[in-house]
């Protein structure tokens, strides 16, 4: 029984995979929006100054006032 299910599943995959690979892509889909390098915003990372002591994750930030 298990062998028959395995053969049937393998045969179905053998037919379905090439059929999906040969199928034409959908032409009605909208083209993805691509940003040019001039429009893309840079990623800014704020790093601590070398003279500042490293704080743990839960420690509150002290005000300078």
N, C-alpha and C positions, 0 to 999 in steps of 0.2 A: 504494500500500500504506500509506504513512504517512498519507495523507488519510483512509483508511478507519478506521485506528486512532484518529485524532484525532476523527473524527465519533462513533465508538463510545464513546470515553472521555467526550466532551462530553455525549452523550445519557445515559450512565450517571450522570454527576454531576448533570445536570439533573433526573433522577428521584430520586436519592438525597438530595440536599440538602433539598428541600422535605419529603420523607418524614421525615427526621430532625428537622426543625424542628417538624413537626406532632405528632410522637410525644409521648405523655404521659410525664411524669417518673416515675421509679421511686419508689413510695411506701414501700417496705420499708427504705429506707436510714435509718440513724440520723441524727438531727439533729446538726449540728456543735456542739461544746461552745464556748460563748461566755462569756468572763470578763467580769464587770461591772467597772466602774472601781474599785470598792472591793477586789476580789480581785486585780486586776492589780498586779504588782510594778513599781515605778518603775525606770527604767534609770539607773544611776549611772555617771558618767564622772569619773575622777580626772584633773584637769589639773594640770600643774606650777605651782608658785607663781611669781609674776613675778620674784622675786629669785633663783630657781634657774637655773643655766646649763642650756641645752638639751643633752641628751646624744644621741649618735648611737644607732642601733638596736643595735649590737653592743657598746657600752660597758657594762661591769658596773656594778651599783649599789653605792655605797659604804655601809658600815654606819656608824651613828652612835655605836657603842661605842668 
